[in-house]
Amino acid sequence: MNPVIALVGRPNVGKSTLFNRLTRTRDALVADFPGLTRDRKYGNGVLGGKAYTVIDTGGISGDEEGIDAAMAEQSLQAIDEADIVLFLVDGRAGLTVADEAIANHLRINQKKTWLVVNKTDGLEEHSAMADFWQLGLGDPRPIAAAHGRNVTALIEEVLAPFPERDEDIPADTGTKGIRIGVIGRPNVGKSTLVNRLLGEERVVVYDEAGTTRDAIEIPYERRGKPYVLVDTAGVRRRKNVREVAEKFSIIKTLEAIKECHVAIMVLDARSGLVEQDLHLLDYVLTSGRALVLAVNKWDGLESEAKDRMRAEIKRRLGFADYADLHFISALHGTGVGDLYPSLERAFESANSHWSTNRLTHILQDAVEQHQPPMIHGRRIKLRMAHQGGTNPPIIVVHGNQTGSLPEAYKRYLTNTFRKVLKVRGTPMRFEFRSGKNPYDNMAGASDREKAKKRELGRTKEARRGRR
């Protein structure tokens, strides 16, 4: 089991910067203002022969109210989970009341704590550490997380009591399983749904739009099956996005959509469908991700409002009719358990493999049932189909004049293949390829040569007419 290292401290002391340095990633959002990190974020790292897990936490100030209190609760849970606590303080700002309050809590918990003085670059180290001796947590360790100074030496010292991992056993760099991205507009209940799926208060939930700022990955198991839940920041309309940090949050959300296997799109039953929901769904469809639709806040709605929401979904979400639709209450848990069969089905459909023989037979049956149209007096011919990729499934169809195939016929083929193969929850993509005519001896000729041949042909026809 890897040792777990929690990074704690008051806001804006450099915890997320150190997290990125220890995990050698850029997973944690970093900005020069306090309170950016709100949820516990986990990452893995390896140093020499030793692997470890790092927990990034929100800042603790000691006088939390509202959302700050929920953030502090997440930090205290991280302290309970950790084997080692790295208590970060700011060497430039000096000792504060909040630092003393956190130190008292760590002493009461009797956790193995290392006092780390960050932002000492450009300062005389002994002067920067002088104030922090009075905390009574042992020798302060000066580092500069932004530049990596003294970070490796610190982690080597921290991990010294722990044995090296077996060389035959790879480092635990994340749990494999279905990656589930929970996406939607701000304040539709994404974090509440994540906590309900996990069965614990894992991420901060507060009645305020924009509570979640980073994409939080949470590996877990359910009935022996591994999953990775990704709670994402809500995506607002571009004109409403002003803070730089929110722009980066949206970028992380869009990256999470591309990297997940299945996306749960959370819709708000009380506010109804809005344009931003359609834009986000279009991005999911363009990315080729499998999809499950969850209409949240369904409890307590009048029957007339429910009928109106159902009709609106049917009218406006026809382009996503391949996705299973669930009406849930994340707060009370109603219908949440029904999401898992749809997630499994969507994942299996997105990663299915079919033989060329079967796909060609389906294509031939579809053509026999409904012939492609005539183009310039010649029938479009579709001869063979094979699989060109997964997640999303790609079907490659070979024939003649496929570039002239109407969109309506392409939809007919998509619906036919989806029905016969029982594909549910994922988009299907078709690629149409035309083979060269083996009897066309001008296939490689230039436009000028082709024009010259046509002119020659017309001259011959004219001569025959005069005879």
Secondary structure in CASP SS format (residue, H / E / C, confidence):
PFRMAT SS
TARGET T0000
AUTHOR 0000-0000-0000
METHOD secondary structure of the structure
MODEL  1
M C 1.00
N C 1.00
P C 1.00
V E 1.00
I E 1.00
A E 1.00
L E 1.00
V E 1.00
G C 1.00
R C 1.00
P C 1.00
N C 1.00
V C 1.00
G C 1.00
K H 1.00
S H 1.00
T H 1.00
L H 1.00
F H 1.00
N H 1.00
R H 1.00
L H 1.00
T H 1.00
R C 1.00
T C 1.00
R C 1.00
D C 1.00
A C 1.00
L C 1.00
V C 1.00
A C 1.00
D C 1.00
F C 1.00
P C 1.00
G C 1.00
L C 1.00
T C 1.00
R C 1.00
D C 1.00
R C 1.00
K E 1.00
Y E 1.00
G E 1.00
N E 1.00
G E 1.00
V E 1.00
L E 1.00
G C 1.00
G C 1.00
K E 1.00
A E 1.00
Y E 1.00
T E 1.00
V E 1.00
I E 1.00
D E 1.00
T C 1.00
G C 1.00
G C 1.00
I C 1.00
S C 1.00
G C 1.00
D C 1.00
E C 1.00
E C 1.00
G C 1.00
I H 1.00
D H 1.00
A H 1.00
A H 1.00
M H 1.00
A H 1.00
E H 1.00
Q H 1.00
S H 1.00
L H 1.00
Q H 1.00
A H 1.00
I H 1.00
D H 1.00
E H 1.00
A C 1.00
D C 1.00
I E 1.00
V E 1.00
L E 1.00
F E 1.00
L E 1.00
V E 1.00
D E 1.00
G C 1.00
R C 1.00
A C 1.00
G C 1.00
L C 1.00
T C 1.00
V H 1.00
A H 1.00
D H 1.00
E H 1.00
A H 1.00
I H 1.00
A H 1.00
N H 1.00
H H 1.00
L H 1.00
R H 1.00
I H 1.00
N H 1.00
Q C 1.00
K C 1.00
K E 1.00
T E 1.00
W E 1.00
L E 1.00
V E 1.00
V E 1.00
N E 1.00
K C 1.00
T C 1.00
D C 1.00
G C 1.00
L C 1.00
E C 1.00
E H 1.00
H H 1.00
S H 1.00
A H 1.00
M H 1.00
A H 1.00
D H 1.00
F H 1.00
W H 1.00
Q H 1.00
L H 1.00
G C 1.00
L C 1.00
G C 1.00
D C 1.00
P C 1.00
R E 1.00
P E 1.00
I C 1.00
A E 1.00
A C 1.00
A C 1.00
H C 1.00
G C 1.00
R E 1.00
N C 1.00
V H 1.00
T H 1.00
A H 1.00
L H 1.00
I H 1.00
E H 1.00
E H 1.00
V H 1.00
L H 1.00
A C 1.00
P C 1.00
F C 1.00
P C 1.00
E C 1.00
R C 1.00
D C 1.00
E C 1.00
D C 1.00
I C 1.00
P C 1.00
A C 1.00
D C 1.00
T C 1.00
G C 1.00
T C 1.00
K C 1.00
G C 1.00
I E 1.00
R E 1.00
I E 1.00
G E 1.00
V E 1.00
I E 1.00
G E 1.00
R C 1.00
P C 1.00
N C 1.00
V C 1.00
G C 1.00
K H 1.00
S H 1.00
T H 1.00
L H 1.00
V H 1.00
N H 1.00
R H 1.00
L H 1.00
L H 1.00
G C 1.00
E C 1.00
E C 1.00
R C 1.00
V C 1.00
V C 1.00
V C 1.00
Y C 1.00
D C 1.00
E C 1.00
A C 1.00
G C 1.00
T C 1.00
T C 1.00
R C 1.00
D C 1.00
A C 1.00
I E 1.00
E E 1.00
I E 1.00
P E 1.00
Y E 1.00
E E 1.00
R E 1.00
R C 1.00
G C 1.00
K E 1.00
P E 1.00
Y E 1.00
V E 1.00
L E 1.00
V E 1.00
D E 1.00
T C 1.00
A C 1.00
G C 1.00
V C 1.00
R C 1.00
R C 1.00
R H 1.00
K H 1.00
N H 1.00
V C 1.00
R C 1.00
E C 1.00
V H 1.00
A H 1.00
E H 1.00
K H 1.00
F H 1.00
S H 1.00
I H 1.00
I H 1.00
K H 1.00
T H 1.00
L H 1.00
E H 1.00
A H 1.00
I H 1.00
K H 1.00
E H 1.00
C C 1.00
H C 1.00
V E 1.00
A E 1.00
I E 1.00
M E 1.00
V E 1.00
L E 1.00
D E 1.00
A C 1.00
R C 1.00
S C 1.00
G C 1.00
L C 1.00
V C 1.00
E H 1.00
Q H 1.00
D H 1.00
L H 1.00
H H 1.00
L H 1.00
L H 1.00
D H 1.00
Y H 1.00
V H 1.00
L H 1.00
T H 1.00
S H 1.00
G C 1.00
R C 1.00
A E 1.00
L E 1.00
V E 1.00
L E 1.00
A E 1.00
V E 1.00
N E 1.00
K C 1.00
W C 1.00
D C 1.00
G C 1.00
L C 1.00
E C 1.00
S H 1.00
E H 1.00
A H 1.00
K H 1.00
D H 1.00
R H 1.00
M H 1.00
R H 1.00
A H 1.00
E H 1.00
I H 1.00
K H 1.00
R H 1.00
R H 1.00
L C 1.00
G H 1.00
F H 1.00
A H 1.00
D C 1.00
Y C 1.00
A C 1.00
D E 1.00
L E 1.00
H E 1.00
F E 1.00
I C 1.00
S E 1.00
A C 1.00
L C 1.00
H C 1.00
G C 1.00
T E 1.00
G C 1.00
V H 1.00
G H 1.00
D H 1.00
L H 1.00
Y H 1.00
P H 1.00
S H 1.00
L H 1.00
E H 1.00
R H 1.00
A H 1.00
F H 1.00
E H 1.00
S H 1.00
A H 1.00
N C 1.00
S C 1.00
H C 1.00
W C 1.00
S C 1.00
T H 1.00
N H 1.00
R H 1.00
L H 1.00
T H 1.00
H H 1.00
I H 1.00
L H 1.00
Q H 1.00
D H 1.00
A H 1.00
V H 1.00
E H 1.00
Q H 1.00
H C 1.00
Q C 1.00
P C 1.00
P C 1.00
M E 1.00
I E 1.00
H C 1.00
G C 1.00
R E 1.00
R E 1.00
I C 1.00
K E 1.00
L E 1.00
R E 1.00
M E 1.00
A E 1.00
H E 1.00
Q E 1.00
G E 1.00
G E 1.00
T C 1.00
N C 1.00
P C 1.00
P C 1.00
I E 1.00
I E 1.00
V E 1.00
V E 1.00
H E 1.00
G E 1.00
N E 1.00
Q C 1.00
T H 1.00
G H 1.00
S H 1.00
L C 1.00
P C 1.00
E H 1.00
A H 1.00
Y H 1.00
K H 1.00
R H 1.00
Y H 1.00
L H 1.00
T H 1.00
N H 1.00
T H 1.00
F H 1.00
R H 1.00
K H 1.00
V H 1.00
L H 1.00
K C 1.00
V C 1.00
R C 1.00
G C 1.00
T C 1.00
P C 1.00
M C 1.00
R E 1.00
F E 1.00
E E 1.00
F E 1.00
R E 1.00
S E 1.00
G C 1.00
K C 1.00
N C 1.00
P C 1.00
Y C 1.00
D C 1.00
N C 1.00
M C 1.00
A C 1.00
G C 1.00
A C 1.00
S C 1.00
D H 1.00
R H 1.00
E H 1.00
K H 1.00
A H 1.00
K H 1.00
K H 1.00
R H 1.00
E H 1.00
L H 1.00
G H 1.00
R H 1.00
T H 1.00
K H 1.00
E H 1.00
A H 1.00
R H 1.00
R H 1.00
G H 1.00
R H 1.00
R C 1.00
END
